[in-house]
Amino acid sequence: MTETVKVDMVMNVVERPSGGFSAGGGISSGITSGPLLGLVGRNPNLVELEDKLLAMQQPESKTREPLLIITEERDKLRNLLNEFKRLKNDEAGDEIASGTLVQELESSLVKKELCIKELESSFHVQKEVNTRQYEEIKLLNERLNNEARRIKSLEREGDWLRSKVSLLESSYNSSVIEVCNIVNQNPIQCKIQL
C-alpha cells in the first residue's frame, strides 16, 4: 500500500443580504498507513506540510471572528440609526440633541464600515496566502507520493536481489559439495590404480 497524504481545503465566503461577508472553512489532513509510516517522523516535507496546515488554520479563524462581530455591530447601528430617523420624522423633538446623536451614530457607523473593509481586505489577502500554501502543499504531496513510489520500487528491487543471492548461494553450495565429493573420490581412485 502506497503512503498518501490527503489535504482538503474548503473556503466558503458568502455575502450577506445586510452587507458584509460571512466566512467559513477549514483544512484537514490525514495520513494513511503504509510502507512509509516509519518515515513520517523523519520526513521534513511532512513536518513542513503539517506546519503550513496549522499556519493556515489559525489566521483564518482570527480574521473571521472579528469580521463577523463587527459586521453584526454595524448592522445593529444601521438599524438603530434607521429607527431613530423614522422616530425623528414621526415626532417633533429637540433637533439639536437628535442631530448630535445622529451624527455620532453615523460617525460610528462609518468607522465600523471602514473596519469591516479592512478586515475583508485582510481576509482576502489571507485567502490568497492560503491558496498559495495549498498549492505548495499539493506540490509537497506529489513529491511525497513520488518518494513512496521510489521506495516501493527499491523494495521490489531488493526482493529480486535477495532471491538472486539465494539462487547463487544454493548453486555455490551444490558446487562445493560436488568438489568435495570429487576430492574425496580421487585418493581412492589413485590407490586403486596403483
N, C-alpha and C positions, 0 to 999 in steps of 0.2 A: 504494500500500500504506500503510495507516494505522500510525502509530507505536504500539506497545503496550509495556507494562511488565507482566511476569508476576511474581507473588510467590506462592511456595508455602511454606506453613508446616506442618511436621509435628511434633507433640509427642506422644511416647509415654511414658506413665508406667505402670509395671507393678508391682503389689505382689508381692513375693517371698514364697514359702511360709515362709521362715525369718524373715520380718518385714522391715519397711523397704520401700523403694522402689528400683527401678532406673529410670533415665530415659534417653531418647534422643530426638533430634530435631534439626531443623536448619531453616534458612531459606535459600532460594536465590532468586536473582532473575536475570532475563535481559531484555535489551532487544534487540528485533529491529530490523533495519534498516528504514528507511522515510524518508518525506519530512522527518521531524523529526530525523534523525540529526545534522544540523548544529547543532541546538538543544540537544543533550544536554549539552554542556559549559557552556552558559549557563543552563540551566533550574534555578532554585533549588529547585523541587519535587523534581526528580530527585536533586539533591545531598542534600536533606533525607531523601529516601527511602533513599538508599544509607547515609547516616549512621545512620539508625534501624535498618537491617538489621544493620549491624556492631555497634551497641549491643545489639541483641537477642541476637546470637550469643555475644558474649564473656561476659556474666554467667551465661548458661545453662550453659556448659561449666565456668566457675569454681565454680558451685554444685553441679553434678552430680558432679564428680570427688571432692571431699571427702566427699560424701554416700555414694558407693559405697565409698570406702576405710574410712570409719568404720563403715558397716554391716557390712563384712567383719570388721573388728576386733571389733565387738560379737558377731558370730556365733561367732568363734573363742573369745572369752572365755566366752560362754554354753556352748559345747561343752566347754571346759576345766573350767568350774565343774560341769557335769553329770557329767563323767568323774570329777572329784575327789570329788563327793558319792557316786558309785557306789563308788569305791575306799574311801571312808571307811566306808560301810556294810559293805563286804566284809571289810575288815581292821580290826583294833583298832590304834589308833595314839595318838600324843600328841594329845589333844583340844585342848589349849591352842594349840599351834602350828598345828594344822589349822584351828581356829576362827578364828584371826587371818588365816590365808591365805584362808579362805572369805570373811571379812568384807572383806578387801582386794579380792578378786575381785568380790564383789557390789557394793562401792562403785565400782569401776572400771566395772563393767557399767552401773550406774545413771548414771554420768557420761556414758558413751558413748550411752546411750539418750536422755539429755537433749540431748546434742549432735546426735544424729540428728533429734530432734523439732524443734530449732531450724533445722537445715538443711532439713528437709522444709517447715517453715513458710516459710523464706526461698525455697525452691524454688516453693512455691505462690504466694507474692507475686510472684516473678519471672514466673511463668506468667501471672498476671493482667495484669502490666505488658506482657508480650509480646502478650497478646490485645488490649489497648487499642492498642498500637502497630500491630498487624496491621490493626485497624480503621482507624486513621489512614492507613496505607499504602494500604488499599483505597480510601479517600476520595481520596488524592492521585493514585492510579492512575486513578480515574474522572475527576478534573479534567484530568489529562494527556491522557486519551483524548478528552475534550470539546474541549480546545485543539487536538488533532490534527485532529478533525473540522472545527473552525472554520477552521484554516489551510487544510485541503483545500478548503473552501467558498470561502475568499478566493482561492485559486489558480484555481479554476474561474471565479470572477467576473472575475479579472484576465485570464484567457484570453478570456473573452467580450468584455471591454472592448477588448483588443488587436485582436480580429477586427473589432469595430465601428469602431475608429480606422482600421484598414486599409481598410475599405469607404469610409469618409469621405474618406481620402486619395486613393483611386482616383477617386472621384466628383469631388473637387476638381481633380485633375489633368486629368480629361477636360473639366471646365468651363473650366479655364484654357486648354487647347488650343483649345476651341471659341471662346472670347472672342478669343484671338489670331488665329484664322482670320478671324473677323468683322472685327476691327480691320484686318487686312491687306487684306481684300477691299473695305472701304469706300473707301479712297482711289482704288482702281482704278475703282469704280463712279462716284465723283464725277467723275473725269476723263472717263469715257465720257459722262456726262450733259452735260458742258459742251461 
